Amino acid sequence: MLSHFDMLDVPQWVFESIVQPVMLWLDMGSYAEDGYVAATWLVWGCVQIALIAVVLVPLQRLRPVEPVIDRATIRVDMIYTAIHRLGLFRLAMFLSLQPLLDAAFGLFRSGSLDFTSPSTFHLDQIWPDFTDNAMASLIIYVVVFDFVDYWIHRAQHAWRPWWALHSLHHAQRQMTCWSDNRNHLLDDVIRDLVLACVAFVVGVSPSQFVLIVTLTQLSESLQHANVRLSFGSIGERFWVSPRFHRLHHSMSHGFGHNFGVLLPWWDIAFGTANFENRYDATGVDDQATTDYGRGFWGQQWQGLVRARAAVVKAFH
């Protein structure tokens, strides 16, 4: 029975009982490994959504920063959360872009581009003491990916065509624990392509990558929560808190500060940290004149409109 399973066995059960039969029926047996990874995304996504609903939603009611007025926009954010946490976005990426990525990475592996094959390289094996230490290995990869995410985040704000897409995330004036995945899909495609390349180069395993993303997403759900919470003057130097990240979303005070995704270390090191104890209103300052869309598809369309205008302006 499923009740007797270890939590780590659940993806295997889902794969063998549901995903694999469907893949065999579709004559996709050669993608069995990818199917197992998809089952893992699905299981951990369900766990994340359950934790958001059971832990973070009550926490918001206990210590809210502001009253919730526009519930309709929060329901749209919940659609974004389901698309990303349940692996639907990654499934779409797999069906559309995975063949291109496989071909590109295959060139590196075969040496066709005169590169030493990175497929056998694993960053955590540089230090022999960490090779068989799962926790140390996980910490190494978390730090590496968070460093990359910091610079991706800064690029999202610095390059105007990319900001035209990313601004959808900042246009939420009722930020809650469901707001993390409120992104333009093209914005997520660009970010995920960068992270996929980094994952390939550093040699992180699929199971480790799923765990890193799960940890990151849960932390980001807390960061976006409508909750008056900081980690104290010391704790905020080690992990990004809701107060620290809300300053980044501040309509009057943010955007140029607090780009860190999990660790505020990079903001401290590169001079973008702001530790003021304040909880400002969130949003984008041009929302009075710019249409960011109300529903999911409206938001996606308006993002493309803004991005096109930004590209045209950049080349004229």
C-alpha positions in Angstrom: 0.0 0.0 0.0 1.1 3.6 -0.7 0.9 4.3 3.1 3.8 2.0 3.7 6.0 3.8 1.1 8.9 6.0 2.0 8.3 9.5 0.6 11.2 9.0 -1.8 9.5 5.9 -3.2 6.3 7.8 -4.2 7.8 9.2 -7.5 8.8 5.6 -8.4 5.2 4.4 -7.6 3.7 7.2 -9.7 6.0 6.5 -12.6 5.4 2.7 -12.6 1.7 2.9 -12.0 0.7 6.0 -14.1 3.4 7.6 -16.2 5.1 4.5 -17.6 2.0 2.8 -18.9 0.9 6.0 -20.6 4.3 6.4 -22.2 4.3 2.8 -23.4 0.9 3.3 -24.9 2.2 6.4 -26.7 5.3 4.4 -27.9 7.6 6.7 -25.9 9.4 3.9 -23.9 12.8 5.4 -25.0 12.0 8.4 -22.8 11.5 6.3 -19.6 14.2 8.2 -17.7 12.6 11.6 -18.6 9.2 10.1 -17.5 10.6 9.3 -14.1 11.9 12.8 -13.7 8.5 14.1 -14.7 6.8 11.9 -12.1 9.3 13.3 -9.5 8.3 16.9 -10.5 4.7 16.0 -10.2 5.0 14.5 -6.7 7.1 17.2 -5.2 4.9 19.8 -6.9 1.9 18.3 -5.1 3.8 18.4 -1.8 4.7 22.1 -2.4 1.1 23.1 -3.1 -0.1 21.2 0.0 2.5 23.0 2.2 1.5 26.4 0.7 -2.2 25.7 1.5 -1.7 24.2 4.9 1.2 26.3 6.3 1.7 29.6 4.4 -2.0 30.5 3.8 -2.8 30.3 7.6 0.4 32.2 8.3 -0.7 35.1 6.0 -4.0 35.3 8.0 -2.1 35.4 11.3 0.4 38.2 10.4 -0.7 40.0 7.2 1.1 43.0 5.9 -2.1 44.3 4.2 -5.7 43.3 3.8 -6.5 41.3 0.6 -8.8 43.3 -1.6 -8.4 41.9 -5.2 -8.9 38.1 -4.8 -9.4 37.7 -8.6 -5.8 38.5 -9.3 -4.7 36.0 -6.6 -6.8 33.3 -8.3 -4.8 33.9 -11.5 -1.6 33.6 -9.5 -2.8 30.2 -8.3 -3.1 29.1 -12.0 0.6 30.1 -12.5 1.5 28.1 -9.4 -0.3 25.0 -10.6 1.3 25.2 -14.1 4.8 25.5 -12.7 4.7 23.4 -9.5 2.9 20.4 -11.1 5.4 20.2 -13.9 3.1 21.4 -16.8 5.5 24.1 -17.8 8.5 21.7 -17.8 6.4 19.2 -19.8 5.8 21.9 -22.4 9.5 22.7 -22.4 10.4 19.0 -22.9 8.0 18.6 -25.8 9.1 21.8 -27.6 12.8 22.5 -26.7 14.3 19.3 -25.4 15.2 17.9 -28.8 17.2 21.1 -29.5 18.9 21.0 -26.1 19.7 17.3 -26.6 21.3 18.0 -30.0 23.3 21.0 -28.6 24.6 19.0 -25.6 25.3 16.1 -27.9 27.7 18.2 -29.8 29.6 18.9 -26.7 29.6 15.3 -25.6 30.8 14.0 -28.9 33.6 16.6 -29.1 32.3 17.9 -32.4 32.9 21.5 -31.3 36.4 20.6 -30.0 35.3 21.0 -26.3 36.4 18.6 -23.7 33.3 16.7 -22.9 31.7 18.1 -19.7 29.2 15.2 -19.4 31.6 13.3 -17.0 32.3 16.4 -15.0 30.6 16.8 -11.6 31.4 20.0 -9.6 30.9 18.3 -6.2 33.6 15.8 -7.1 36.4 18.4 -7.2 36.6 18.0 -3.4 37.1 14.3 -2.6 35.6 14.7 0.9 32.3 15.8 -0.6 32.0 13.1 -3.3 30.0 10.7 -1.1 28.4 13.4 1.1 24.9 14.0 -0.2 24.3 17.0 2.0 27.6 18.7 1.2 27.0 18.1 -2.5 23.5 19.6 -2.3 24.8 22.7 -0.5 27.5 23.2 -3.2 24.9 23.1 -6.0 22.4 25.3 -4.1 25.1 28.0 -3.8 26.1 27.7 -7.4 22.6 27.9 -8.8 21.7 30.8 -6.4 24.7 32.7 -7.7 23.6 32.2 -11.3 20.0 33.1 -10.3 21.2 36.4 -8.8 22.7 37.5 -12.0 19.8 36.3 -14.1 17.6 38.4 -11.8 19.7 41.4 -12.3 19.6 40.9 -16.1 15.8 40.7 -15.9 15.8 44.2 -14.5 18.7 45.7 -16.5 17.8 44.7 -20.1 14.7 46.5 -21.1 13.2 43.8 -23.4 13.6 41.3 -20.6 12.2 43.7 -18.1 9.2 44.1 -20.3 8.5 40.4 -19.6 9.7 40.3 -16.0 7.6 43.4 -15.0 4.5 41.1 -15.1 5.9 39.5 -11.9 6.3 42.9 -10.2 2.9 44.2 -11.3 1.1 42.2 -8.6 -0.2 44.7 -6.0 -1.6 42.0 -3.8 1.5 39.8 -3.3 0.8 36.5 -1.6 2.3 33.0 -1.2 0.9 32.2 -4.7 2.7 35.0 -6.5 6.2 33.5 -7.0 5.3 31.9 -10.3 3.4 34.9 -11.7 5.8 35.2 -14.6 5.6 35.6 -18.4 6.1 32.2 -19.9 8.8 33.5 -22.2 10.6 35.0 -19.2 10.6 31.5 -17.6 11.8 29.9 -20.9 14.8 32.2 -21.0 15.6 31.6 -17.3 15.2 27.8 -17.5 17.4 27.6 -20.6 20.2 29.3 -18.8 19.8 27.1 -15.7 19.6 24.0 -17.9 22.9 24.9 -19.5 24.5 25.5 -16.1 23.1 22.2 -14.8 24.7 20.4 -17.8 28.1 22.1 -17.3 28.3 21.5 -13.5 27.1 18.0 -13.8 24.2 18.1 -11.3 22.0 14.9 -11.4 18.3 15.2 -12.3 17.3 14.1 -8.8 19.5 16.8 -7.2 18.2 19.4 -9.6 14.6 18.6 -8.7 15.4 18.9 -5.0 17.2 22.2 -5.5 14.3 23.7 -7.5 11.8 22.4 -4.9 13.7 24.0 -2.1 14.1 27.2 -4.0 10.4 27.4 -4.9 9.2 26.7 -1.4 11.5 29.5 -0.1 10.2 31.8 -2.8 6.6 31.1 -1.9 7.4 32.2 1.7 9.3 35.3 0.4 6.2 36.5 -1.6 3.8 35.7 1.2 1.6 38.5 2.6 3.2 38.1 6.0 4.9 40.6 8.3 8.0 38.5 8.9 11.8 39.0 9.1 14.6 36.7 10.2 16.3 39.3 12.4 19.4 41.3 11.9 21.6 38.1 11.8 19.2 35.7 10.1 18.5 38.1 7.2 22.2 38.0 6.3 21.9 34.2 5.8 18.6 33.6 4.0 16.1 35.8 2.1 13.1 36.7 4.2 9.6 37.9 3.2 10.6 41.4 4.5 13.8 41.4 2.6 12.2 40.3 -0.7 9.2 42.6 -0.3 11.6 45.6 -0.4 12.6 44.3 -3.9 8.9 44.5 -4.9 8.4 47.9 -3.3 6.9 50.3 -5.8 8.7 53.3 -4.2 11.8 51.7 -2.8 12.8 48.5 -4.6 13.8 47.1 -8.0 17.4 48.1 -7.6 17.9 46.1 -4.4 17.6 42.6 -3.0 18.0 40.5 -6.1 19.0 37.4 -4.1 16.8 34.3 -4.6 17.7 32.3 -1.6 20.9 33.9 -0.2 21.4 37.6 0.4 25.2 37.0 0.3 25.3 38.2 -3.4 23.4 41.4 -2.6 25.8 42.1 0.2 28.9 41.3 -1.9 27.8 43.4 -4.9 26.3 46.3 -3.1 22.6 45.7 -3.8 21.4 44.8 -0.3 18.9 46.8 1.6 18.0 45.7 5.1 15.6 48.5 6.1 12.8 47.3 8.3 9.9 48.4 6.2 6.9 46.9 4.4 6.0 49.0 1.4 3.2 48.7 -1.2 4.1 46.5 -4.1 3.6 47.0 -7.8 5.1 48.8 -10.9 5.1 52.6 -11.0 3.7 52.8 -14.6 0.5 50.7 -13.9 -1.7 53.7 -14.2 -0.7 54.1 -17.9 0.3 50.5 -18.8 -2.0 47.5 -19.3 -0.5 44.4 -17.6 -3.7 42.3 -18.2 -6.1 40.8 -15.8 -6.5 37.2 -16.7 -3.7 34.7 -17.5 -3.9 35.0 -21.3 -4.3 38.8 -21.1 -1.2 39.0 -19.0 0.8 36.8 -21.5 -0.3 38.9 -24.5 0.4 42.2 -22.9 3.8 41.0 -22.0 4.6 40.2 -25.6 3.3 43.7 -26.6 5.6 45.4 -24.1 8.6 43.2 -25.1 8.0 44.0 -28.8 7.9 47.7 -28.1 11.1 47.5 -25.9 12.9 45.6 -28.7 11.8 48.2 -31.3 12.9 51.0 -29.1 16.3 49.4 -28.4 17.2 49.1 -32.1 16.0 52.6 -33.1 
